[in-house]
Amino acid sequence: MELLAIGAGIAVLTGFGAGIGIGIATGKAAEGIARQPQASGKIMSTTIIGSALAEATAIYGFVVALIILFVKWA
């Protein structure tokens, strides 16, 4: 049972990677907009799509952690 809790904790750690990735992408997008303000629409739409995909990995990790904790394994 303790190993299941450890596995669930490791699965939730995907949120850290997603947060770091979104932060780096947002910082680079701000730099890109500062350099080329006329391209801000394309940069922002790409950043939003990338952030959504990065956040999806965190959600998948959370779902895996819930499955590990609440599904009774045989």
mmJSON file of the N, C-alpha and C atoms, coordinates in Angstrom:
{"data_MODEL":{"atom_site":{
"group_PDB":["ATOM","ATOM","ATOM","ATOM","ATOM","ATOM","ATOM","ATOM","ATOM","ATOM","ATOM","ATOM","ATOM","ATOM","ATOM","ATOM","ATOM","ATOM","ATOM","ATOM","ATOM","ATOM","ATOM","ATOM","ATOM","ATOM","ATOM","ATOM","ATOM","ATOM","ATOM","ATOM","ATOM","ATOM","ATOM","ATOM","ATOM","ATOM","ATOM","ATOM","ATOM","ATOM","ATOM","ATOM","ATOM","ATOM","ATOM","ATOM","ATOM","ATOM","ATOM","ATOM","ATOM","ATOM","ATOM","ATOM","ATOM","ATOM","ATOM","ATOM","ATOM","ATOM","ATOM","ATOM","ATOM","ATOM","ATOM","ATOM","ATOM","ATOM","ATOM","ATOM","ATOM","ATOM","ATOM","ATOM","ATOM","ATOM","ATOM","ATOM","ATOM","ATOM","ATOM","ATOM","ATOM","ATOM","ATOM","ATOM","ATOM","ATOM","ATOM","ATOM","ATOM","ATOM","ATOM","ATOM","ATOM","ATOM","ATOM","ATOM","ATOM","ATOM","ATOM","ATOM","ATOM","ATOM","ATOM","ATOM","ATOM","ATOM","ATOM","ATOM","ATOM","ATOM","ATOM","ATOM","ATOM","ATOM","ATOM","ATOM","ATOM","ATOM","ATOM","ATOM","ATOM","ATOM","ATOM","ATOM","ATOM","ATOM","ATOM","ATOM","ATOM","ATOM","ATOM","ATOM","ATOM","ATOM","ATOM","ATOM","ATOM","ATOM","ATOM","ATOM","ATOM","ATOM","ATOM","ATOM","ATOM","ATOM","ATOM","ATOM","ATOM","ATOM","ATOM","ATOM","ATOM","ATOM","ATOM","ATOM","ATOM","ATOM","ATOM","ATOM","ATOM","ATOM","ATOM","ATOM","ATOM","ATOM","ATOM","ATOM","ATOM","ATOM","ATOM","ATOM","ATOM","ATOM","ATOM","ATOM","ATOM","ATOM","ATOM","ATOM","ATOM","ATOM","ATOM","ATOM","ATOM","ATOM","ATOM","ATOM","ATOM","ATOM","ATOM","ATOM","ATOM","ATOM","ATOM","ATOM","ATOM","ATOM","ATOM","ATOM","ATOM","ATOM","ATOM","ATOM","ATOM","ATOM","ATOM","ATOM","ATOM","ATOM","ATOM","ATOM","ATOM","ATOM","ATOM","ATOM","ATOM","ATOM"],
"id":[1,2,3,4,5,6,7,8,9,10,11,12,13,14,15,16,17,18,19,20,21,22,23,24,25,26,27,28,29,30,31,32,33,34,35,36,37,38,39,40,41,42,43,44,45,46,47,48,49,50,51,52,53,54,55,56,57,58,59,60,61,62,63,64,65,66,67,68,69,70,71,72,73,74,75,76,77,78,79,80,81,82,83,84,85,86,87,88,89,90,91,92,93,94,95,96,97,98,99,100,101,102,103,104,105,106,107,108,109,110,111,112,113,114,115,116,117,118,119,120,121,122,123,124,125,126,127,128,129,130,131,132,133,134,135,136,137,138,139,140,141,142,143,144,145,146,147,148,149,150,151,152,153,154,155,156,157,158,159,160,161,162,163,164,165,166,167,168,169,170,171,172,173,174,175,176,177,178,179,180,181,182,183,184,185,186,187,188,189,190,191,192,193,194,195,196,197,198,199,200,201,202,203,204,205,206,207,208,209,210,211,212,213,214,215,216,217,218,219,220,221,222],
"type_symbol":["N","C","C","N","C","C","N","C","C","N","C","C","N","C","C","N","C","C","N","C","C","N","C","C","N","C","C","N","C","C","N","C","C","N","C","C","N","C","C","N","C","C","N","C","C","N","C","C","N","C","C","N","C","C","N","C","C","N","C","C","N","C","C","N","C","C","N","C","C","N","C","C","N","C","C","N","C","C","N","C","C","N","C","C","N","C","C","N","C","C","N","C","C","N","C","C","N","C","C","N","C","C","N","C","C","N","C","C","N","C","C","N","C","C","N","C","C","N","C","C","N","C","C","N","C","C","N","C","C","N","C","C","N","C","C","N","C","C","N","C","C","N","C","C","N","C","C","N","C","C","N","C","C","N","C","C","N","C","C","N","C","C","N","C","C","N","C","C","N","C","C","N","C","C","N","C","C","N","C","C","N","C","C","N","C","C","N","C","C","N","C","C","N","C","C","N","C","C","N","C","C","N","C","C","N","C","C","N","C","C","N","C","C","N","C","C","N","C","C","N","C","C"],
"label_atom_id":["N","CA","C","N","CA","C","N","CA","C","N","CA","C","N","CA","C","N","CA","C","N","CA","C","N","CA","C","N","CA","C","N","CA","C","N","CA","C","N","CA","C","N","CA","C","N","CA","C","N","CA","C","N","CA","C","N","CA","C","N","CA","C","N","CA","C","N","CA","C","N","CA","C","N","CA","C","N","CA","C","N","CA","C","N","CA","C","N","CA","C","N","CA","C","N","CA","C","N","CA","C","N","CA","C","N","CA","C","N","CA","C","N","CA","C","N","CA","C","N","CA","C","N","CA","C","N","CA","C","N","CA","C","N","CA","C","N","CA","C","N","CA","C","N","CA","C","N","CA","C","N","CA","C","N","CA","C","N","CA","C","N","CA","C","N","CA","C","N","CA","C","N","CA","C","N","CA","C","N","CA","C","N","CA","C","N","CA","C","N","CA","C","N","CA","C","N","CA","C","N","CA","C","N","CA","C","N","CA","C","N","CA","C","N","CA","C","N","CA","C","N","CA","C","N","CA","C","N","CA","C","N","CA","C","N","CA","C","N","CA","C","N","CA","C","N","CA","C","N","CA","C","N","CA","C","N","CA","C"],
"label_alt_id":[null,null,null,null,null,null,null,null,null,null,null,null,null,null,null,null,null,null,null,null,null,null,null,null,null,null,null,null,null,null,null,null,null,null,null,null,null,null,null,null,null,null,null,null,null,null,null,null,null,null,null,null,null,null,null,null,null,null,null,null,null,null,null,null,null,null,null,null,null,null,null,null,null,null,null,null,null,null,null,null,null,null,null,null,null,null,null,null,null,null,null,null,null,null,null,null,null,null,null,null,null,null,null,null,null,null,null,null,null,null,null,null,null,null,null,null,null,null,null,null,null,null,null,null,null,null,null,null,null,null,null,null,null,null,null,null,null,null,null,null,null,null,null,null,null,null,null,null,null,null,null,null,null,null,null,null,null,null,null,null,null,null,null,null,null,null,null,null,null,null,null,null,null,null,null,null,null,null,null,null,null,null,null,null,null,null,null,null,null,null,null,null,null,null,null,null,null,null,null,null,null,null,null,null,null,null,null,null,null,null,null,null,null,null,null,null,null,null,null,null,null,null],
"label_comp_id":["MET","MET","MET","GLU","GLU","GLU","LEU","LEU","LEU","LEU","LEU","LEU","ALA","ALA","ALA","ILE","ILE","ILE","GLY","GLY","GLY","ALA","ALA","ALA","GLY","GLY","GLY","ILE","ILE","ILE","ALA","ALA","ALA","VAL","VAL","VAL","LEU","LEU","LEU","THR","THR","THR","GLY","GLY","GLY","PHE","PHE","PHE","GLY","GLY","GLY","ALA","ALA","ALA","GLY","GLY","GLY","ILE","ILE","ILE","GLY","GLY","GLY","ILE","ILE","ILE","GLY","GLY","GLY","ILE","ILE","ILE","ALA","ALA","ALA","THR","THR","THR","GLY","GLY","GLY","LYS","LYS","LYS","ALA","ALA","ALA","ALA","ALA","ALA","GLU","GLU","GLU","GLY","GLY","GLY","ILE","ILE","ILE","ALA","ALA","ALA","ARG","ARG","ARG","GLN","GLN","GLN","PRO","PRO","PRO","GLN","GLN","GLN","ALA","ALA","ALA","SER","SER","SER","GLY","GLY","GLY","LYS","LYS","LYS","ILE","ILE","ILE","MET","MET","MET","SER","SER","SER","THR","THR","THR","THR","THR","THR","ILE","ILE","ILE","ILE","ILE","ILE","GLY","GLY","GLY","SER","SER","SER","ALA","ALA","ALA","LEU","LEU","LEU","ALA","ALA","ALA","GLU","GLU","GLU","ALA","ALA","ALA","THR","THR","THR","ALA","ALA","ALA","ILE","ILE","ILE","TYR","TYR","TYR","GLY","GLY","GLY","PHE","PHE","PHE","VAL","VAL","VAL","VAL","VAL","VAL","ALA","ALA","ALA","LEU","LEU","LEU","ILE","ILE","ILE","ILE","ILE","ILE","LEU","LEU","LEU","PHE","PHE","PHE","VAL","VAL","VAL","LYS","LYS","LYS","TRP","TRP","TRP","ALA","ALA","ALA"],
"label_asym_id":["A","A","A","A","A","A","A","A","A","A","A","A","A","A","A","A","A","A","A","A","A","A","A","A","A","A","A","A","A","A","A","A","A","A","A","A","A","A","A","A","A","A","A","A","A","A","A","A","A","A","A","A","A","A","A","A","A","A","A","A","A","A","A","A","A","A","A","A","A","A","A","A","A","A","A","A","A","A","A","A","A","A","A","A","A","A","A","A","A","A","A","A","A","A","A","A","A","A","A","A","A","A","A","A","A","A","A","A","A","A","A","A","A","A","A","A","A","A","A","A","A","A","A","A","A","A","A","A","A","A","A","A","A","A","A","A","A","A","A","A","A","A","A","A","A","A","A","A","A","A","A","A","A","A","A","A","A","A","A","A","A","A","A","A","A","A","A","A","A","A","A","A","A","A","A","A","A","A","A","A","A","A","A","A","A","A","A","A","A","A","A","A","A","A","A","A","A","A","A","A","A","A","A","A","A","A","A","A","A","A","A","A","A","A","A","A","A","A","A","A","A","A"],
"label_entity_id":["1","1","1","1","1","1","1","1","1","1","1","1","1","1","1","1","1","1","1","1","1","1","1","1","1","1","1","1","1","1","1","1","1","1","1","1","1","1","1","1","1","1","1","1","1","1","1","1","1","1","1","1","1","1","1","1","1","1","1","1","1","1","1","1","1","1","1","1","1","1","1","1","1","1","1","1","1","1","1","1","1","1","1","1","1","1","1","1","1","1","1","1","1","1","1","1","1","1","1","1","1","1","1","1","1","1","1","1","1","1","1","1","1","1","1","1","1","1","1","1","1","1","1","1","1","1","1","1","1","1","1","1","1","1","1","1","1","1","1","1","1","1","1","1","1","1","1","1","1","1","1","1","1","1","1","1","1","1","1","1","1","1","1","1","1","1","1","1","1","1","1","1","1","1","1","1","1","1","1","1","1","1","1","1","1","1","1","1","1","1","1","1","1","1","1","1","1","1","1","1","1","1","1","1","1","1","1","1","1","1","1","1","1","1","1","1","1","1","1","1","1","1"],
"label_seq_id":[1,1,1,2,2,2,3,3,3,4,4,4,5,5,5,6,6,6,7,7,7,8,8,8,9,9,9,10,10,10,11,11,11,12,12,12,13,13,13,14,14,14,15,15,15,16,16,16,17,17,17,18,18,18,19,19,19,20,20,20,21,21,21,22,22,22,23,23,23,24,24,24,25,25,25,26,26,26,27,27,27,28,28,28,29,29,29,30,30,30,31,31,31,32,32,32,33,33,33,34,34,34,35,35,35,36,36,36,37,37,37,38,38,38,39,39,39,40,40,40,41,41,41,42,42,42,43,43,43,44,44,44,45,45,45,46,46,46,47,47,47,48,48,48,49,49,49,50,50,50,51,51,51,52,52,52,53,53,53,54,54,54,55,55,55,56,56,56,57,57,57,58,58,58,59,59,59,60,60,60,61,61,61,62,62,62,63,63,63,64,64,64,65,65,65,66,66,66,67,67,67,68,68,68,69,69,69,70,70,70,71,71,71,72,72,72,73,73,73,74,74,74],
"pdbx_PDB_ins_code":[null,null,null,null,null,null,null,null,null,null,null,null,null,null,null,null,null,null,null,null,null,null,null,null,null,null,null,null,null,null,null,null,null,null,null,null,null,null,null,null,null,null,null,null,null,null,null,null,null,null,null,null,null,null,null,null,null,null,null,null,null,null,null,null,null,null,null,null,null,null,null,null,null,null,null,null,null,null,null,null,null,null,null,null,null,null,null,null,null,null,null,null,null,null,null,null,null,null,null,null,null,null,null,null,null,null,null,null,null,null,null,null,null,null,null,null,null,null,null,null,null,null,null,null,null,null,null,null,null,null,null,null,null,null,null,null,null,null,null,null,null,null,null,null,null,null,null,null,null,null,null,null,null,null,null,null,null,null,null,null,null,null,null,null,null,null,null,null,null,null,null,null,null,null,null,null,null,null,null,null,null,null,null,null,null,null,null,null,null,null,null,null,null,null,null,null,null,null,null,null,null,null,null,null,null,null,null,null,null,null,null,null,null,null,null,null,null,null,null,null,null,null],
"Cartn_x":[0.819,0.0,0.862,2.001,2.877,3.478,3.76,4.324,3.324,2.035,1.021,1.016,1.157,1.189,2.429,3.554,4.774,4.605,4.014,3.764,2.83,1.809,0.878,1.585,2.446,3.202,4.124,4.759,5.624,4.803,3.621,2.77,2.335,2.118,1.686,2.832,4.066,5.214,5.258,4.436,4.392,3.923,3.226,2.79,3.962,5.063,6.235,6.82,6.925,7.449,6.576,5.279,4.358,4.474,4.582,4.713,5.998,7.089,8.366,8.301,7.736,7.627,6.765,5.645,4.765,5.45,6.173,6.89,7.961,8.727,9.764,9.135,8.079,7.422,6.828,6.235,5.655,6.745,7.853,8.965,9.517,9.677,10.175,9.159,7.886,6.86,6.905,7.102,7.2,8.423,9.528,10.721,10.449,9.757,9.44,8.531,7.55,6.643,7.396,8.344,9.126,9.987,10.459,11.295,10.478,9.336,8.485,7.031,6.639,5.263,4.199,4.525,3.533,3.192,4.018,3.756,3.115,2.593,2.085,0.902,0.053,-1.099,-0.681,0.248,0.725,1.48,2.281,3.06,2.13,1.12,0.211,-0.614,-1.089,-1.892,-1.046,0.191,1.083,1.391,1.593,1.878,0.692,-0.505,-1.695,-1.868,-1.655,-1.768,-0.702,0.527,1.601,1.346,0.814,0.503,-0.599,-1.586,-2.663,-2.128,-1.233,-0.653,0.217,0.977,1.806,0.933,-0.153,-1.057,-1.758,-1.986,-2.615,-1.747,-0.426,0.443,0.304,0.144,-0.059,-1.39,-2.406,-3.718,-3.648,-2.922,-2.766,-2.064,-1.041,-0.348,-1.264,-2.113,-3.057,-4.07,-4.56,-5.525,-4.877,-3.64,-2.936,-2.78,-2.459,-2.331,-3.65,-4.76,-6.061,-6.396,-6.075,-6.329,-5.505,-4.247,-3.39,-3.954,-4.452,-4.914,-6.275,-7.188,-8.562,-9.023,-8.25,-8.645,-8.019,-8.835,-8.347,-7.683,-6.39,-5.667,-5.786,-5.849,-6.022,-4.759],
"Cartn_y":[-1.197,0.0,1.26,1.202,2.364,2.656,1.608,1.819,2.486,2.219,2.889,4.395,4.756,6.176,6.852,6.166,6.722,6.889,5.905,5.993,7.133,7.333,8.441,9.782,9.871,11.107,11.423,10.397,10.595,11.017,10.457,10.825,12.281,12.783,14.17,15.137,14.679,15.545,16.066,15.513,16.042,17.489,17.911,19.3,20.274,19.86,20.723,20.955,19.896,20.032,20.917,20.755,21.588,23.05,23.318,24.695,25.344,24.608,25.139,25.386,24.442,24.594,25.775,25.946,27.074,28.395,28.427,29.647,30.024,29.048,29.321,29.78,29.095,29.462,30.869,31.216,32.549,33.618,33.344,34.295,34.514,33.434,33.556,34.268,34.045,34.748,36.242,36.608,38.033,38.662,37.922,38.421,38.585,37.63,37.709,38.874,39.118,40.25,41.57,41.619,42.835,43.122,42.071,42.266,42.575,41.926,42.121,42.287,43.486,43.706,43.397,43.518,43.256,41.769,40.903,39.465,38.97,39.87,39.465,38.505,38.655,37.755,36.313,36.091,34.731,34.158,35.003,34.529,34.127,34.95,34.645,33.395,33.227,32.031,30.769,30.831,29.674,29.395,30.447,30.273,29.664,30.09,29.545,28.066,27.7,26.287,25.466,25.972,25.254,25.118,26.162,26.107,25.086,25.02,24.041,22.624,22.386,21.046,20.699,21.661,21.413,21.159,21.899,21.703,20.352,19.879,18.565,17.466,17.597,16.577,16.558,17.732,17.784,17.15,17.392,16.788,15.275,14.795,13.345,12.74,13.409,12.92,12.871,13.874,13.906,12.767,12.53,11.448,10.095,9.929,8.67,8.487,9.572,9.478,9.079,9.649,9.272,7.815,7.372,5.97,5.054,5.41,4.583,4.502,5.628,5.643,4.977,5.131,4.726,3.469,2.947,1.698,0.548,-0.382,-1.542,-2.515,-2.725,-3.654,-5.061,-6.026,-7.422,-7.98],
"Cartn_z":[0.0,0.0,0.0,0.708,0.76,-0.605,-1.37,-2.697,-3.634,-3.429,-4.235,-3.958,-2.703,-2.353,-2.925,-2.91,-3.49,-4.997,-5.644,-7.082,-7.435,-6.613,-6.848,-6.661,-5.682,-5.472,-6.632,-7.168,-8.329,-9.545,-9.71,-10.844,-10.76,-9.564,-9.399,-9.677,-9.61,-9.863,-11.3,-12.181,-13.547,-13.558,-12.516,-12.421,-12.339,-11.715,-11.648,-13.033,-13.815,-15.167,-16.035,-15.885,-16.661,-16.258,-14.984,-14.518,-14.996,-14.948,-15.432,-16.934,-17.669,-19.12,-19.525,-18.855,-19.165,-18.819,-17.723,-17.347,-18.356,-18.808,-19.806,-21.117,-21.55,-22.809,-22.739,-21.621,-21.473,-21.476,-20.831,-20.834,-22.235,-22.98,-24.356,-25.24,-25.0,-25.777,-25.496,-24.241,-23.901,-24.568,-24.619,-25.311,-26.806,-27.394,-28.817,-29.141,-28.281,-28.5,-28.335,-27.4,-27.218,-28.444,-29.094,-30.281,-31.524,-31.669,-32.841,-32.403,-32.044,-31.566,-32.621,-33.888,-34.933,-35.037,-34.479,-34.521,-33.23,-32.423,-31.107,-31.205,-32.208,-32.34,-32.557,-33.474,-33.747,-32.55,-31.905,-30.759,-29.617,-29.351,-28.242,-28.514,-29.753,-30.037,-29.913,-30.383,-30.25,-28.785,-27.998,-26.572,-25.838,-26.171,-25.509,-25.842,-27.094,-27.485,-26.772,-26.738,-26.042,-24.554,-23.948,-22.522,-22.238,-23.12,-22.941,-23.034,-23.975,-24.101,-22.895,-22.403,-21.222,-19.995,-19.88,-18.745,-18.832,-20.043,-20.212,-19.621,-19.729,-19.143,-17.619,-17.02,-15.573,-15.186,-15.977,-15.697,-15.842,-16.864,-17.025,-15.81,-15.318,-14.126,-12.919,-12.764,-11.656,-11.775,-12.986,-13.204,-12.914,-13.344,-13.056,-11.552,-10.837,-9.383,-8.742,-9.199,-8.655,-8.947,-10.153,-10.498,-9.607,-9.385,-8.529,-7.12,-6.605,-5.213,-5.011,-5.984,-5.713,-6.434,-7.342,-8.01,-7.239,-6.862,-6.106,-7.077,-6.865,-7.736,-7.164,-8.027,-7.595,-6.999],
"occupancy":[1.0,1.0,1.0,1.0,1.0,1.0,1.0,1.0,1.0,1.0,1.0,1.0,1.0,1.0,1.0,1.0,1.0,1.0,1.0,1.0,1.0,1.0,1.0,1.0,1.0,1.0,1.0,1.0,1.0,1.0,1.0,1.0,1.0,1.0,1.0,1.0,1.0,1.0,1.0,1.0,1.0,1.0,1.0,1.0,1.0,1.0,1.0,1.0,1.0,1.0,1.0,1.0,1.0,1.0,1.0,1.0,1.0,1.0,1.0,1.0,1.0,1.0,1.0,1.0,1.0,1.0,1.0,1.0,1.0,1.0,1.0,1.0,1.0,1.0,1.0,1.0,1.0,1.0,1.0,1.0,1.0,1.0,1.0,1.0,1.0,1.0,1.0,1.0,1.0,1.0,1.0,1.0,1.0,1.0,1.0,1.0,1.0,1.0,1.0,1.0,1.0,1.0,1.0,1.0,1.0,1.0,1.0,1.0,1.0,1.0,1.0,1.0,1.0,1.0,1.0,1.0,1.0,1.0,1.0,1.0,1.0,1.0,1.0,1.0,1.0,1.0,1.0,1.0,1.0,1.0,1.0,1.0,1.0,1.0,1.0,1.0,1.0,1.0,1.0,1.0,1.0,1.0,1.0,1.0,1.0,1.0,1.0,1.0,1.0,1.0,1.0,1.0,1.0,1.0,1.0,1.0,1.0,1.0,1.0,1.0,1.0,1.0,1.0,1.0,1.0,1.0,1.0,1.0,1.0,1.0,1.0,1.0,1.0,1.0,1.0,1.0,1.0,1.0,1.0,1.0,1.0,1.0,1.0,1.0,1.0,1.0,1.0,1.0,1.0,1.0,1.0,1.0,1.0,1.0,1.0,1.0,1.0,1.0,1.0,1.0,1.0,1.0,1.0,1.0,1.0,1.0,1.0,1.0,1.0,1.0,1.0,1.0,1.0,1.0,1.0,1.0,1.0,1.0,1.0,1.0,1.0,1.0],
"B_iso_or_equiv":[0.0,0.0,0.0,0.0,0.0,0.0,0.0,0.0,0.0,0.0,0.0,0.0,0.0,0.0,0.0,0.0,0.0,0.0,0.0,0.0,0.0,0.0,0.0,0.0,0.0,0.0,0.0,0.0,0.0,0.0,0.0,0.0,0.0,0.0,0.0,0.0,0.0,0.0,0.0,0.0,0.0,0.0,0.0,0.0,0.0,0.0,0.0,0.0,0.0,0.0,0.0,0.0,0.0,0.0,0.0,0.0,0.0,0.0,0.0,0.0,0.0,0.0,0.0,0.0,0.0,0.0,0.0,0.0,0.0,0.0,0.0,0.0,0.0,0.0,0.0,0.0,0.0,0.0,0.0,0.0,0.0,0.0,0.0,0.0,0.0,0.0,0.0,0.0,0.0,0.0,0.0,0.0,0.0,0.0,0.0,0.0,0.0,0.0,0.0,0.0,0.0,0.0,0.0,0.0,0.0,0.0,0.0,0.0,0.0,0.0,0.0,0.0,0.0,0.0,0.0,0.0,0.0,0.0,0.0,0.0,0.0,0.0,0.0,0.0,0.0,0.0,0.0,0.0,0.0,0.0,0.0,0.0,0.0,0.0,0.0,0.0,0.0,0.0,0.0,0.0,0.0,0.0,0.0,0.0,0.0,0.0,0.0,0.0,0.0,0.0,0.0,0.0,0.0,0.0,0.0,0.0,0.0,0.0,0.0,0.0,0.0,0.0,0.0,0.0,0.0,0.0,0.0,0.0,0.0,0.0,0.0,0.0,0.0,0.0,0.0,0.0,0.0,0.0,0.0,0.0,0.0,0.0,0.0,0.0,0.0,0.0,0.0,0.0,0.0,0.0,0.0,0.0,0.0,0.0,0.0,0.0,0.0,0.0,0.0,0.0,0.0,0.0,0.0,0.0,0.0,0.0,0.0,0.0,0.0,0.0,0.0,0.0,0.0,0.0,0.0,0.0,0.0,0.0,0.0,0.0,0.0,0.0],
"pdbx_formal_charge":[null,null,null,null,null,null,null,null,null,null,null,null,null,null,null,null,null,null,null,null,null,null,null,null,null,null,null,null,null,null,null,null,null,null,null,null,null,null,null,null,null,null,null,null,null,null,null,null,null,null,null,null,null,null,null,null,null,null,null,null,null,null,null,null,null,null,null,null,null,null,null,null,null,null,null,null,null,null,null,null,null,null,null,null,null,null,null,null,null,null,null,null,null,null,null,null,null,null,null,null,null,null,null,null,null,null,null,null,null,null,null,null,null,null,null,null,null,null,null,null,null,null,null,null,null,null,null,null,null,null,null,null,null,null,null,null,null,null,null,null,null,null,null,null,null,null,null,null,null,null,null,null,null,null,null,null,null,null,null,null,null,null,null,null,null,null,null,null,null,null,null,null,null,null,null,null,null,null,null,null,null,null,null,null,null,null,null,null,null,null,null,null,null,null,null,null,null,null,null,null,null,null,null,null,null,null,null,null,null,null,null,null,null,null,null,null,null,null,null,null,null,null],
"auth_seq_id":[1,1,1,2,2,2,3,3,3,4,4,4,5,5,5,6,6,6,7,7,7,8,8,8,9,9,9,10,10,10,11,11,11,12,12,12,13,13,13,14,14,14,15,15,15,16,16,16,17,17,17,18,18,18,19,19,19,20,20,20,21,21,21,22,22,22,23,23,23,24,24,24,25,25,25,26,26,26,27,27,27,28,28,28,29,29,29,30,30,30,31,31,31,32,32,32,33,33,33,34,34,34,35,35,35,36,36,36,37,37,37,38,38,38,39,39,39,40,40,40,41,41,41,42,42,42,43,43,43,44,44,44,45,45,45,46,46,46,47,47,47,48,48,48,49,49,49,50,50,50,51,51,51,52,52,52,53,53,53,54,54,54,55,55,55,56,56,56,57,57,57,58,58,58,59,59,59,60,60,60,61,61,61,62,62,62,63,63,63,64,64,64,65,65,65,66,66,66,67,67,67,68,68,68,69,69,69,70,70,70,71,71,71,72,72,72,73,73,73,74,74,74],
"auth_comp_id":["MET","MET","MET","GLU","GLU","GLU","LEU","LEU","LEU","LEU","LEU","LEU","ALA","ALA","ALA","ILE","ILE","ILE","GLY","GLY","GLY","ALA","ALA","ALA","GLY","GLY","GLY","ILE","ILE","ILE","ALA","ALA","ALA","VAL","VAL","VAL","LEU","LEU","LEU","THR","THR","THR","GLY","GLY","GLY","PHE","PHE","PHE","GLY","GLY","GLY","ALA","ALA","ALA","GLY","GLY","GLY","ILE","ILE","ILE","GLY","GLY","GLY","ILE","ILE","ILE","GLY","GLY","GLY","ILE","ILE","ILE","ALA","ALA","ALA","THR","THR","THR","GLY","GLY","GLY","LYS","LYS","LYS","ALA","ALA","ALA","ALA","ALA","ALA","GLU","GLU","GLU","GLY","GLY","GLY","ILE","ILE","ILE","ALA","ALA","ALA","ARG","ARG","ARG","GLN","GLN","GLN","PRO","PRO","PRO","GLN","GLN","GLN","ALA","ALA","ALA","SER","SER","SER","GLY","GLY","GLY","LYS","LYS","LYS","ILE","ILE","ILE","MET","MET","MET","SER","SER","SER","THR","THR","THR","THR","THR","THR","ILE","ILE","ILE","ILE","ILE","ILE","GLY","GLY","GLY","SER","SER","SER","ALA","ALA","ALA","LEU","LEU","LEU","ALA","ALA","ALA","GLU","GLU","GLU","ALA","ALA","ALA","THR","THR","THR","ALA","ALA","ALA","ILE","ILE","ILE","TYR","TYR","TYR","GLY","GLY","GLY","PHE","PHE","PHE","VAL","VAL","VAL","VAL","VAL","VAL","ALA","ALA","ALA","LEU","LEU","LEU","ILE","ILE","ILE","ILE","ILE","ILE","LEU","LEU","LEU","PHE","PHE","PHE","VAL","VAL","VAL","LYS","LYS","LYS","TRP","TRP","TRP","ALA","ALA","ALA"],
"auth_asym_id":["A","A","A","A","A","A","A","A","A","A","A","A","A","A","A","A","A","A","A","A","A","A","A","A","A","A","A","A","A","A","A","A","A","A","A","A","A","A","A","A","A","A","A","A","A","A","A","A","A","A","A","A","A","A","A","A","A","A","A","A","A","A","A","A","A","A","A","A","A","A","A","A","A","A","A","A","A","A","A","A","A","A","A","A","A","A","A","A","A","A","A","A","A","A","A","A","A","A","A","A","A","A","A","A","A","A","A","A","A","A","A","A","A","A","A","A","A","A","A","A","A","A","A","A","A","A","A","A","A","A","A","A","A","A","A","A","A","A","A","A","A","A","A","A","A","A","A","A","A","A","A","A","A","A","A","A","A","A","A","A","A","A","A","A","A","A","A","A","A","A","A","A","A","A","A","A","A","A","A","A","A","A","A","A","A","A","A","A","A","A","A","A","A","A","A","A","A","A","A","A","A","A","A","A","A","A","A","A","A","A","A","A","A","A","A","A","A","A","A","A","A","A"],
"auth_atom_id":["N","CA","C","N","CA","C","N","CA","C","N","CA","C","N","CA","C","N","CA","C","N","CA","C","N","CA","C","N","CA","C","N","CA","C","N","CA","C","N","CA","C","N","CA","C","N","CA","C","N","CA","C","N","CA","C","N","CA","C","N","CA","C","N","CA","C","N","CA","C","N","CA","C","N","CA","C","N","CA","C","N","CA","C","N","CA","C","N","CA","C","N","CA","C","N","CA","C","N","CA","C","N","CA","C","N","CA","C","N","CA","C","N","CA","C","N","CA","C","N","CA","C","N","CA","C","N","CA","C","N","CA","C","N","CA","C","N","CA","C","N","CA","C","N","CA","C","N","CA","C","N","CA","C","N","CA","C","N","CA","C","N","CA","C","N","CA","C","N","CA","C","N","CA","C","N","CA","C","N","CA","C","N","CA","C","N","CA","C","N","CA","C","N","CA","C","N","CA","C","N","CA","C","N","CA","C","N","CA","C","N","CA","C","N","CA","C","N","CA","C","N","CA","C","N","CA","C","N","CA","C","N","CA","C","N","CA","C","N","CA","C","N","CA","C","N","CA","C","N","CA","C","N","CA","C","N","CA","C"],
"pdbx_PDB_model_num":[1,1,1,1,1,1,1,1,1,1,1,1,1,1,1,1,1,1,1,1,1,1,1,1,1,1,1,1,1,1,1,1,1,1,1,1,1,1,1,1,1,1,1,1,1,1,1,1,1,1,1,1,1,1,1,1,1,1,1,1,1,1,1,1,1,1,1,1,1,1,1,1,1,1,1,1,1,1,1,1,1,1,1,1,1,1,1,1,1,1,1,1,1,1,1,1,1,1,1,1,1,1,1,1,1,1,1,1,1,1,1,1,1,1,1,1,1,1,1,1,1,1,1,1,1,1,1,1,1,1,1,1,1,1,1,1,1,1,1,1,1,1,1,1,1,1,1,1,1,1,1,1,1,1,1,1,1,1,1,1,1,1,1,1,1,1,1,1,1,1,1,1,1,1,1,1,1,1,1,1,1,1,1,1,1,1,1,1,1,1,1,1,1,1,1,1,1,1,1,1,1,1,1,1,1,1,1,1,1,1,1,1,1,1,1,1,1,1,1,1,1,1]
}}}
